[in-house]
Amino acid sequence: MPRLSREKERLVKETKKSKLITAINAVIDIIAAGLLWLVCSLPILTLGAASTALYYAVVKCIRHERGALGKSFFSAFRREFKISTLLWLIFLGVLLVLGADAWAIGLMTQGSGMFPALSRILLLLPLMLFPWVFAFVSRFSNTVGGTLRYCAYLALRHIGLTLAMAAELAGFALIVYLMPQIAPLLPGIVCLLLSLHIEPVFKAITAEMDVQNEDDWYNE
């Protein structure tokens, strides 16, 4: 009996040690994924492809523990570069137009009245759609227009999740504003949190599609 107890104690210690190592590796991978996103987003025009790759790598390698992080990131970056870049340019154009309108309305009204508030709300709408779009591109194939329409549908159908993600993004933006020195550590964490909202929705979609392929780890 004492021998069995010692063996059980040893197994418990090894299990705890293994879990600790797994947790440490996950933290390192989350930070590494965020740094890859930052580096690949520096040209600005590639921010869309980098965001798609970040979501793909975080969900596959960190949440599902499948594949190598760097290989998965750059594989998704290359594979979805064209559509991700086109979508990002659309987002960027809309944000620039809405931002210019908000600035002009603010000058004309001196920041008072209903119109400045409405212009700022309109500026938030594409930002609320952003997480859905690039997560969607990392998982599904569609046209640019089809992706935007379907993601707008998802954002409205799951408005609670959309608002929760918007609040989380605003919170992280505030953290970066207050403590810019920790900004490089945050992209992977943000993506992981957003995936907690998005993945149940995507899993339901893929279950309905009932399609099996070599990359069907996301249904696990």
C-alpha positions in Angstrom: 0.0 0.0 0.0 2.7 2.6 0.8 4.4 1.7 -2.5 1.2 2.4 -4.4 0.7 5.7 -2.5 4.2 6.8 -3.5 3.6 5.8 -7.1 0.4 7.7 -7.1 2.0 10.8 -5.6 4.8 10.6 -8.3 2.2 10.5 -11.1 0.3 13.5 -9.6 3.5 15.5 -9.4 4.4 14.6 -13.0 0.9 15.5 -14.2 1.1 18.9 -12.4 4.6 19.5 -13.9 3.3 18.6 -17.4 0.4 21.0 -17.1 2.7 23.8 -15.9 5.0 23.2 -18.9 2.0 23.2 -21.2 0.7 26.4 -19.8 4.1 28.1 -20.0 4.5 27.0 -23.7 1.0 28.3 -24.4 1.9 31.8 -23.0 5.1 31.9 -25.0 3.2 30.9 -28.2 0.5 33.6 -27.5 3.2 36.3 -27.2 5.1 34.9 -30.2 1.9 35.0 -32.3 1.3 38.6 -31.3 4.8 39.6 -32.3 4.4 37.9 -35.7 1.2 39.9 -36.2 3.0 43.1 -35.3 5.9 42.5 -37.6 3.7 41.4 -40.6 1.4 44.4 -40.0 4.1 47.0 -40.2 3.5 47.8 -43.9 -0.1 48.6 -42.9 -1.4 47.2 -46.2 -0.7 43.7 -44.9 -2.6 44.1 -41.7 -5.6 42.2 -43.0 -3.5 39.2 -44.0 -1.7 39.3 -40.7 -5.0 39.4 -38.8 -6.3 36.4 -40.7 -3.0 34.5 -40.1 -3.0 35.4 -36.4 -6.5 34.0 -35.9 -5.8 30.8 -37.7 -2.5 30.2 -35.8 -4.0 31.0 -32.4 -7.0 28.8 -32.8 -5.1 25.9 -34.4 -1.9 25.9 -32.5 -2.8 27.3 -29.1 -6.4 26.3 -28.6 -6.3 22.9 -30.4 -2.5 22.3 -30.0 -2.1 21.3 -33.6 0.9 22.1 -35.8 3.8 24.6 -35.5 2.9 28.2 -34.8 5.2 29.9 -37.2 4.5 27.4 -40.1 0.7 27.7 -39.5 0.9 31.6 -39.3 2.8 32.0 -42.6 0.8 29.3 -44.4 -2.4 31.2 -43.7 -0.8 34.5 -44.4 0.2 33.4 -47.9 -2.9 31.4 -48.6 -5.4 34.2 -47.8 -3.2 37.1 -48.7 -5.2 38.3 -51.7 -8.7 38.3 -50.2 -7.5 39.5 -46.8 -5.7 42.5 -48.4 -8.7 43.4 -50.5 -11.0 43.3 -47.5 -8.6 45.3 -45.4 -8.3 48.0 -48.2 -12.1 48.3 -48.1 -12.1 48.6 -44.3 -9.3 51.2 -44.5 -11.1 53.2 -47.2 -14.4 53.2 -45.2 -12.6 54.2 -42.0 -10.8 57.1 -43.7 -14.0 58.4 -45.3 -16.0 58.1 -42.0 -13.1 59.5 -40.0 -12.8 62.5 -42.4 -16.6 63.1 -42.1 -16.5 62.9 -38.3 -13.6 65.4 -38.2 -15.4 67.8 -40.6 -18.7 67.6 -38.7 -16.8 68.2 -35.5 -15.3 71.3 -36.9 -18.6 72.6 -38.3 -20.6 72.0 -35.2 -17.7 72.6 -32.7 -18.3 69.1 -31.3 -21.8 69.8 -30.0 -25.2 68.4 -31.1 -26.4 65.1 -32.4 -24.4 64.9 -35.7 -21.0 64.6 -34.2 -22.2 61.7 -32.0 -23.8 60.0 -35.0 -20.6 60.3 -37.0 -18.6 58.7 -34.2 -21.1 55.8 -34.0 -20.8 55.2 -37.7 -17.1 55.1 -37.3 -17.4 52.2 -34.9 -19.5 50.0 -37.2 -16.7 48.8 -39.5 -14.6 48.2 -36.4 -17.3 46.0 -34.9 -17.3 43.9 -38.1 -13.5 43.6 -38.3 -13.1 40.5 -36.0 -15.8 38.5 -37.8 -14.4 39.2 -41.2 -10.8 38.1 -40.8 -11.7 35.2 -38.5 -14.1 34.1 -41.2 -11.5 34.3 -44.0 -9.2 32.1 -41.9 -11.8 29.4 -41.9 -14.0 29.6 -45.0 -13.7 30.4 -48.7 -15.9 33.0 -50.2 -15.8 36.1 -52.4 -15.1 39.6 -51.0 -18.7 40.6 -51.3 -20.0 37.3 -50.0 -17.7 37.5 -47.0 -18.8 41.0 -46.1 -22.5 40.2 -46.4 -22.3 37.0 -44.4 -20.1 38.5 -41.7 -22.6 41.4 -41.4 -25.3 38.8 -41.0 -23.3 37.1 -38.3 -22.5 40.3 -36.5 -26.2 41.2 -36.4 -27.5 37.8 -35.5 -25.0 37.5 -32.7 -25.2 41.1 -31.7 -24.4 40.3 -28.0 -21.1 38.7 -29.0 -20.4 41.6 -31.4 -20.9 44.1 -28.6 -18.8 42.0 -26.2 -15.9 41.9 -28.6 -16.2 45.6 -29.3 -16.0 46.3 -25.5 -13.0 44.0 -25.2 -11.2 45.7 -28.1 -12.0 49.1 -26.5 -10.6 47.9 -23.2 -7.4 46.7 -24.8 -7.1 50.0 -26.7 -7.3 51.8 -23.4 -4.6 49.6 -21.9 -2.3 50.3 -24.9 -3.0 54.1 -24.4 -2.2 53.9 -20.7 0.7 51.4 -21.0 2.1 51.5 -24.5 5.2 49.6 -23.5 3.2 46.3 -23.1 1.5 46.7 -26.6 3.6 43.9 -28.2 2.3 41.4 -25.7 -1.4 42.0 -26.4 -2.3 41.0 -29.9 -2.2 37.2 -29.2 -4.1 37.6 -26.0 -6.8 39.8 -27.7 -7.1 37.2 -30.5 -7.5 34.3 -28.1 -10.2 36.1 -26.2 -12.1 37.0 -29.4 -11.9 33.4 -30.5 -13.8 32.3 -27.4 -16.8 34.3 -28.8 -16.3 33.4 -32.5 -15.4 29.7 -32.4 -18.8 28.4 -31.1 -20.5 30.2 -34.0 -18.0 28.8 -36.5 -18.2 25.3 -35.1 -22.0 25.3 -35.6 -21.5 26.5 -39.2 -19.0 23.7 -40.0 -21.1 21.1 -38.3 -24.0 22.0 -40.6 -21.7 21.9 -43.7 -20.6 18.3 -42.7 -17.4 18.6 -44.8 -14.3 16.5 -43.9 -10.8 17.4 -45.0 -7.3 17.3 -43.7 -7.8 20.6 -41.9 -10.9 19.7 -39.9 -9.2 20.1 -36.5 -11.6 23.0 -35.8 -14.5 20.6 -35.3 -12.7 18.8 -32.4 
